[in-house]
Amino acid sequence: MRHRYAITALLVLSCGAALAGPEPLFPGGGAVAAVPGAWTGPAADFTLSDLDGRPVTLGTFTGKKPVLLVFWATWCPECKAAIPEINAMVTGPLAETLQVFGLAFRESRDKVARAVKSRGIRYPVLLDERGQAARAYGVVGIPTYVLIDRKGNVAWREHRLPGNIASLLGS
């Protein structure tokens, strides 16, 4: 009987390690704070390809203006429902003061490109095909929104968009 529990525990640990992947959970020094969903410290940097295959590095945008990372997937109904609100951010009054990136979580370029076109997504979409950016930000559910302030620190991390993003930006 003890062997069954030991084998079960090993299987659970092995599966968790396989899902986590080889990258460290918080590269770049970000750490989870005492409040669930909150972070302290600098945002983790990453480089991902856009839909045209060009590399985009987060670090080239941090420190210039706030950045909103939208972790999403084509199969996610909540993600689809949020598109009009996010599109309004990139075409409305926040267009000049906020950089938005959609990070497509573990999906193929073709599938994501079809979704971007059919759903009218107007913000840049990056391919997080191996989930390394999602792991760096502790994403455990889709959608997840991460707002990085002008100084390059995580100011917001939730499964819903901030109600008044302008107030978080100090606008």
Secondary structure in CASP SS format (residue, H / E / C, confidence):
PFRMAT SS
TARGET T0000
AUTHOR 0000-0000-0000
METHOD secondary structure of the structure
MODEL  1
M C 1.00
R H 1.00
H H 1.00
R H 1.00
Y H 1.00
A H 1.00
I H 1.00
T H 1.00
A H 1.00
L H 1.00
L H 1.00
V H 1.00
L H 1.00
S H 1.00
C H 1.00
G H 1.00
A H 1.00
A H 1.00
L H 1.00
A H 1.00
G C 1.00
P C 1.00
E C 1.00
P C 1.00
L C 1.00
F C 1.00
P H 1.00
G H 1.00
G H 1.00
G C 1.00
A E 1.00
V E 1.00
A C 1.00
A C 1.00
V C 1.00
P C 1.00
G C 1.00
A C 1.00
W E 1.00
T E 1.00
G C 1.00
P E 1.00
A C 1.00
A C 1.00
D C 1.00
F C 1.00
T E 1.00
L E 1.00
S E 1.00
D E 1.00
L C 1.00
D C 1.00
G C 1.00
R C 1.00
P E 1.00
V E 1.00
T E 1.00
L H 1.00
G H 1.00
T H 1.00
F C 1.00
T C 1.00
G C 1.00
K C 1.00
K C 1.00
P C 1.00
V E 1.00
L E 1.00
L E 1.00
V E 1.00
F E 1.00
W E 1.00
A C 1.00
T C 1.00
W C 1.00
C C 1.00
P H 1.00
E H 1.00
C H 1.00
K H 1.00
A H 1.00
A H 1.00
I H 1.00
P H 1.00
E H 1.00
I H 1.00
N H 1.00
A H 1.00
M H 1.00
V H 1.00
T H 1.00
G C 1.00
P C 1.00
L C 1.00
A C 1.00
E C 1.00
T C 1.00
L C 1.00
Q E 1.00
V E 1.00
F E 1.00
G E 1.00
L E 1.00
A E 1.00
F E 1.00
R C 1.00
E C 1.00
S C 1.00
R H 1.00
D H 1.00
K H 1.00
V H 1.00
A H 1.00
R H 1.00
A H 1.00
V H 1.00
K H 1.00
S H 1.00
R H 1.00
G C 1.00
I C 1.00
R C 1.00
Y C 1.00
P C 1.00
V E 1.00
L E 1.00
L E 1.00
D E 1.00
E C 1.00
R C 1.00
G C 1.00
Q H 1.00
A H 1.00
A H 1.00
R H 1.00
A H 1.00
Y C 1.00
G C 1.00
V C 1.00
V C 1.00
G C 1.00
I C 1.00
P C 1.00
T E 1.00
Y E 1.00
V E 1.00
L E 1.00
I E 1.00
D C 1.00
R C 1.00
K C 1.00
G C 1.00
N E 1.00
V E 1.00
A E 1.00
W E 1.00
R E 1.00
E E 1.00
H C 1.00
R C 1.00
L C 1.00
P C 1.00
G C 1.00
N C 1.00
I H 1.00
A H 1.00
S H 1.00
L H 1.00
L H 1.00
G C 1.00
S C 1.00
END
